[in-house]
Amino acid sequence: MSFSYGTHIALEHVNIDVHAGEIVGILGHNGAGKSTTIRLLNGLLVPQSGTIEVFGTDPLQGGAELRSKTSVLTDALGLYERQTPRETLRFHAQLWGIAAREVDSFGVELLVKFGLGEVIDVPVKTFSRGMRQRLALARSLLHRPAFLLLDEPTLGMDPVGRKHFRDVLAELRSQGVAVLMSTHDLGEVERACQRVVILHQGRVLLDGTPEECMRPLMKNLAVEVTCDEAVSKQSVDGLHRMEGLSEVVCTGAHVSFVAVDQRATANAVRVLVETGAGVVAIGSSAPTLEDVYLRMHDDGAGK
């Protein structure tokens, strides 16, 4: 699908699919096309080329039936200051045609899962941004959607709130719910998502699992090995003779080196053990999704 705002190309030949029980994270700098993707999938925008299907239906044609299966959370939370969380869910339950007893059972269960169990009857006006965000998330799940579209879902949340969010996502995934999450929070994507899509200036730079995304950077690892006593000269000489290692430094019982890949690391540890070193700990600076994102963004910006 492609979409432009006037002469500005927001999305260009973007192809994204989300399957049942899959959580997909969209990453990209401001203006990369993340929110536009959410709006297109929600039927708020019409693509200039390409097609969009949600449960096999065009979002513009699906109507109430399609909306009953999907839910959207944007940065405009739309909460009423004077309402309590219980009243908020009851109000939206009426809009969805959900019985009040469902709010008093499943609705309260959702509030507890998002860490709002102790403030169910406290006015929203007293809430922090993170608490409001969690309430909005609970509200978005009230009608048990099968497809969840999230735009910056952890904005303003503290670590505890983020943990509640991840737990709920894991439960939704086990129930077969599909989730598409646009965010700047790379840590949450790395922890929660099965696939990552990196956008740059409306184009897809990368689409794969977090592990697949990080694999190209799993080279030139800085490795530190701790032994139970000072490493012998024989062990150090053995490392210096190895291919795939560089910057070998030995200080007492500690050895550090740079390995071209994980196999070279394993061979280095084997050499240490075979030459009498008692290895007790191994650490390496494995790449993160942030490293991948910054590398892809820099490469994309240079094109």
N, C-alpha and C positions, 0 to 999 in steps of 0.2 A: 504494500500500500504506500501511497505518496500523498503528501499534503503540504500546501503552501499558504502562508499568510501574505497575500499580495505577492511581492517579488521575493519574499524570504521563504526559502525552502525549509520547512520544519521536519519533514520526513521524506526520504528518497528511497523507494524500492525496499522498504522494510518488511521483512517476513518473520513473524513471531507466532509460535504456537504454544499453547499451554494445555496440558493433559490433566485428566482427573487424578487427584492425589499428588499433584506436582506444584511446588512453590518455585516461581521464577522471579528473579530479581532483575530490574532494569537499572543500570547505572549510567551516569553521564553528567557532565557539567551543566550548569544552568543554560537553558536554551538548546540542549542536545536533542530534545524531542520526547522526553519521558512523559510529561503531563499531556502532551498532544496525543500520544499513543493511548493513554487512559481515556481521554475524551472521545477518541474515535471508537474504541471498543464499547464505550457506554452509549454510543449513538448521539453524542452531542455535536459531533462534527461529521462531515461527509467527505470521504477520501476523494481526491481528484483523479486517482487511478488506483486500480487494484480492487480487491474485494475483502470484506470483513465478515466473518461468521462466528457467532457465539451460540453454541449448541446447534450448529447447522442452520442458524437463522441470521439474516441481516439485522443488526441492532436497530436500524431505522424502521424495520417492518415487524419486529418481534412484539412490540406493545407490552401490555401488562403481563402477559404470560412469560415473556423473557425476563422482564424486570423482577418477577417473583423468584427467579432462579439466580439472580445476580445481586451483588451489593457493591456500593462504591463509597470509599472514604477519601475525601479531599482535604486540603488544608483549611477549607472553610467549614468548620465543624457544625455550625448551625444549632448550637445549644441555647436554651432559654435560661437566663441567669437565675430566675426565681424558682425554677423547677428543681426538684431533687432527682437523683438518678432513677428512683422508682417511678416518679411521675414522668420523667423523660421517656422511659421505656413504655409506660402505659399509653402515653400520648401517641407515640409512633406505632404501637401495636394496633391502635384504632385505625390508623392510616392503612395498615397492612391487612386489616380484618382479622387480627389475631385476638383470641379470647383473653380476657383479663387474667384468668387463672393460669394461662401460659406465661404471662409476665411474672406472676407471683411464684412460679416454679422455675422454668427455664431462664427467665429474665434475671431473677435473683442469682441463679447459679452462674450466669455469665458475669455479673457484677463481682461475685466472689472470686471467680477465676482471674479477673483483672485487678484484684487487690482492692476493690471498692466495697467490700462487705461491711465495713464499719461506718461507711458514710452514705448508706443507701437513702437515708431520709434527711440528708444535709443539703442545703441549697447549692446549686452549681456555682453561684457567684463567689463562694469561698474557696473554690478549687484552683489549684495550680494548673499551668498549661499541660503538664504531663498527666494529671488526673482527668482533665477534660478530654485529652486524647484517648485515654483508656475507656472513658465512658462512651465516646463516639464509636470506638471499636466494638464495644459490647452492643451498642444500638445497631450497628451494621450487621450483626450476626443474629439478631432477634428472629428474623423470618427464615433462618436456616438456609442460607444461599448455597448453591453448588459452585458458584464462581465468585471470587472476591477480588475486587480491584482496589488497591491501596496506593495512595499517593502520600509519601512521607509519613508512614504510620507511627513511627517511634519519635516523632518530633516533640521535644520537651520532656521526654520520659527519663526518669532516673534509672540506675541499674536494676532496681527491683522491678520497676514497671516493664523494663525491657525483657526481664526474665519471664514475667507473667505473659507477655506478648509471645515469646518464643514457645512457651508451653502450650498456649492456645493454638498457635500455628501447627505445632506437631500433632495435636489432637485433630485439627481440621484435616490435615493430610491423611491421617489414619482413617478418616471417614470418607475419603475420596474427594474432598473439596479441592478445586483448582484455585490457586492464588497467584496473582500477578502484582508484584510489589515494586513501585518506583521509589527510590530512596538515594540519599547521599551517605547513608550509614553502611559502609562497607563491611564492618564487623558483623552486623546483623545479617547481611546477605551471606557472608561466609559461613555463619553458624546455622542459618535456617533454610537456605535455598538449595534446591537440587540442580538448578540451572541459572546461569548468569548471562545477561545480554548487555553488552557495553555499546552505548550509542555515542557518536561524535558527529555533530553538525548534521543530524538527521540520518546518518548512515550507521549500519551495524558493523562495528569493528570486530566483535567477538561474540560467539554464542556457544556455550558449552557448560559442563559441570565445573564447579570451583576447582576441582583437581585437574581437569583438562586445561583450564585457563592458566593454572600455575605451573604446569609441567614445563613449558619453555624456559621458565626461570629457575628450574631445579638444577642449575649448573653453577659451577664456581661457588660451592657452598663453603662458608667459613666454619670449620669444625674444631671443637675443643675436646680433648680426651684427658680424663683424669685417671691416674693409675694409683696403686696402693703404696708405691714407693718410687724413688727416683728412677727415671728411665735410663737404661744402659746405653752406652755409645753404640753398641751393636744395633739396638732398636732404632736409634736416630739415624744411623748410617743407612739402615734398610729403608727408611722412609725417604731419605734423600735420593735413593736410587730408583724409586718408583716413578712410573709414568702416571700422569694425571694428577700429580700433587705439586704444589708450589708453596712458597712462603712457610716452610716447615720451621717451627720454633719450639725448642724444648727448654723448659725451666723446671728443674727438679722432677716432680711427679706429674707435671702438666705438659701436654703436647698440643700445639695448635698447627693447623695447616689449611690450605684452600684446596678443595677437591673439585675436579671438573664435573663429577656427577656422583650419584649415590653408590655406584659400583666401585669407584675409586676410593670412596670412604670405607666401604666394607673391606676392600683389599688392604687398606692401611691398617685397620684394626686387626686384621688377620696377621699382618706382619708383626705388629706389636706383640700379640699373644704368642706367636711362634718364636719370638726372640726373648721370651721370658717376662714380658711386662704384664702385670696384673691389672687389667682394665676394669675400673669400677664405675665409670660414668662417661657417657658420650653426649655431646650437645652440638647442635648446628643451627645456623641462622636461616631456617627455611623461609622461603618467600611467602608473603601474604597476598590476599586479594588486592590490598591497597597498592602493593608493588606492581601487580599486573595492571591495575587500572591506570596508574601514573605512567607506566611504560606505554600502554596502548594509547593513552591520551596524547602523550608527547609524539608518538609515531604518527597518529592521526593528524595532529596539528601541523606536522611537518610536510604533509602531502599537498 
